[in-house]
Amino acid sequence: MCGRYVSVASRAELLERFVVDENSADELRGQDFNVTPTKDNPVVIARVPQDAGENAEPARELRAFRWGLLPFWSKSIQSGAKMINARAETVHEKPAYRRAFKSQRALIPVDAFYEWLETDEVGKAGKKLKQPFVLRPADRSTTLALAGLYEVWYDKSLPDDDPNRVVPTYTIITTTATDSVGRIHDRMPMAIAPEHWAEWLDPRNHDVDQLRSFMAPPVDGSLDMYAVSKAVNNVKNNGPGLLEPVPAEG
């Protein structure tokens, strides 16, 4: 799975990398070295402008959405924390995801992500401890564009004019891990190559087979992978120190 990641590219950098007009972008929270579910994070989507003509092309947008997908039928905002990832193998057919897969696909800009390896060390509770690892592009100037889906959920417990009533949410699509990553965790996030961004984001594209072919794990060898401090385990910890390598334990 992908349950924690790093988002440090600036708003200006993301606008340039994903070719988004500044007028179609939200203000962002800023650098986050320990992104956790339920936070609002940068997401790239594309929509056909409402006032555009019949043949208008989709325009890209950079938005701040909440991590943890909430299908329109969700009863509570808390349920989104359980849907931070969708399995690539079934994402196009599962009831919770198939509507979004059809026309609400997203790119999730990620600078690194964390995974945990179970060690032989036993903690106080008698359970084996886990060593966190970070996986980040070997080319540090690269931002991963992870495959994602988004939904807009409405909190019906709030008045119609309450701005918090509208909750845009997203999930990250994952697949079976490659050999190098698989020794740490059996799942890893899918990515979309730049040459497929336009087709992936286009809400008019409903070709399931083509869309599924665009999703791929990061190329084996394209990621650096090393142990980091267990400080990342605490969601309150943040900062560049979380990316510093440490000797692996256990």
C-alpha positions, 0 to 999 in steps of 0.5 A: 500500500501507499500510506505515507508520502512526501510532498515538497515541490512548491506550487510554482514547480507543480504548475510548471511540471504539470502545465497548469494555469495559475488561475486554475490552482488552489493555494497549497499547504506547503512542504510536508515530509510526512503526508498522512491520510485525511490531509489536503494535498496537491492533486492534478485533474482535468475538467472541461470548462463549464462555459466552454464550447462543445468541442472544448478540450479539458483544462488541467487544474491543481487542487488541494484534495483530502486523501481518502476517497469518499464515494457519493454514497458515503455516510461519514467523512471518517470512512475516507481514511479506509480508502486511501488506496485502490487496487489496480487489478480491480479499480475499474470494476469495484463499486467504490471506484468504478465511477471515478475510474470512468471519468474522474482520474487524477495525478498525485504529485509525490516526491517520495513515499514510505514503506515498512519492513518487518524486522526480527526485533520484538517490541514491548507489546510482543509484536515484531517491530518494523523498519521504515524505508523511503523510496524516492526518485534517483533523479531528485528533480523528478516528481512522481505522478502517481495514478489516482482517482477523485470524488467530490463528497457532500456532507449533508449534515452541514447547511448548503451554504457551509463551505465545508459541506463540499469535500473533494477527496482522492485515492492512490492506485497501487499494484503488486510491488516490483522485486526490489520493493517487494522485499519491503512491502507487497504493494506499491503505487502506480505511476503515469508516464508524462506522455500519457498524462493528457489521455489519463486525465481526459474525463471523456476517455472511457477506454478501460483497457487503454487507461489500465495500460497507462498505469505502471509501477515506477521503473525498477532501478529508478528509485533510491530506497534506504532506511530512515528514522522511526521518527516517521512513525509518529504523524506529529514528526515532520521536516527534511530530517525524516529523509536522512538515511540511517542504518537498518535495524533488525 
